[in-house]
């Protein structure tokens, strides 16, 4: 984040690119806030709506499908969730 705000405009395409670069959750919340200035929840809302579109599949089919599978998988309880 710069003194003026996030470093990257929030677009669905930018979020998919970010997800391709940072597929693992470790430290991702801070990166999302720094790069886009949004919460993790907002990030996943925008990304979830985008990955089901033809544009997302044309942009990055591997990442779009991986995100769709992750969203469709049942959540497991972890220590952090308790």
C-alpha positions as CSV (number, residue, x, y, z in Angstrom):
1,X,0.0,0.0,0.0
2,X,1.3,3.4,-0.8
3,X,0.6,6.6,1.2
4,X,-2.3,7.2,-1.1
5,X,-3.9,3.8,-0.8
6,X,-3.7,0.3,-2.4
7,X,-1.1,-0.4,-5.0
8,X,-3.4,-2.3,-7.4
9,X,-6.9,-1.4,-8.6
10,X,-9.6,-3.9,-7.6
11,X,-10.7,-5.7,-10.7
12,X,-11.8,-9.3,-10.9
13,X,-9.1,-9.9,-13.4
14,X,-6.5,-8.5,-11.1
15,X,-7.7,-10.7,-8.3
16,X,-7.4,-13.8,-10.4
17,X,-3.8,-12.8,-11.4
18,X,-3.1,-12.3,-7.7
19,X,-4.5,-15.7,-6.8
20,X,-2.3,-17.3,-9.5
21,X,0.7,-15.6,-7.9
22,X,-0.2,-16.3,-4.3
23,X,-2.2,-19.6,-4.2
24,X,-1.4,-20.4,-0.6
25,X,-3.2,-18.8,2.3
26,X,-0.2,-18.1,4.5
27,X,0.0,-14.3,5.0
28,X,-2.5,-13.7,2.2
29,X,-4.8,-11.5,4.3
30,X,-2.2,-8.9,4.8
31,X,-1.2,-9.0,1.1
32,X,-4.8,-8.6,0.0
33,X,-5.2,-5.6,2.2
34,X,-1.9,-4.1,1.1
35,X,-2.4,-4.7,-2.7
36,X,-6.1,-4.0,-3.0
37,X,-7.2,-2.3,0.2
38,X,-10.1,-4.8,0.7
39,X,-10.9,-7.5,3.2
40,X,-10.4,-11.2,2.6
41,X,-14.2,-11.6,2.5
42,X,-14.6,-9.0,-0.2
43,X,-11.7,-10.6,-2.1
44,X,-13.4,-14.0,-2.2
45,X,-16.8,-12.5,-3.0
46,X,-15.4,-10.8,-6.1
47,X,-13.2,-13.7,-7.1
48,X,-16.0,-16.3,-6.6
49,X,-18.3,-14.3,-8.9
50,X,-15.6,-13.9,-11.6
51,X,-14.2,-17.5,-11.8
52,X,-17.5,-18.8,-13.1
53,X,-17.4,-16.5,-16.1
54,X,-16.0,-17.2,-19.6
55,X,-13.6,-14.3,-19.2
56,X,-12.0,-15.9,-16.2
57,X,-11.6,-19.2,-18.0
58,X,-10.0,-17.4,-21.0
59,X,-7.7,-15.3,-18.8
60,X,-6.3,-18.2,-16.6
61,X,-8.2,-21.5,-16.9
62,X,-6.0,-23.4,-14.4
63,X,-6.4,-20.8,-11.6
64,X,-10.1,-20.3,-12.3
65,X,-10.8,-24.0,-12.1
66,X,-8.6,-24.3,-8.9
67,X,-10.6,-21.5,-7.3
68,X,-13.9,-23.0,-8.3
69,X,-12.9,-26.4,-6.9
70,X,-11.7,-24.8,-3.6
71,X,-15.0,-22.9,-3.3
72,X,-17.0,-26.1,-3.9
73,X,-15.1,-28.2,-1.4
74,X,-16.6,-28.5,2.0
75,X,-14.8,-26.5,4.7
76,X,-12.9,-28.4,7.4
77,X,-12.6,-27.2,10.9
78,X,-9.1,-26.1,11.9
79,X,-7.7,-24.8,15.1
80,X,-8.1,-21.2,13.9
81,X,-11.8,-21.8,13.4
82,X,-12.5,-23.0,16.9
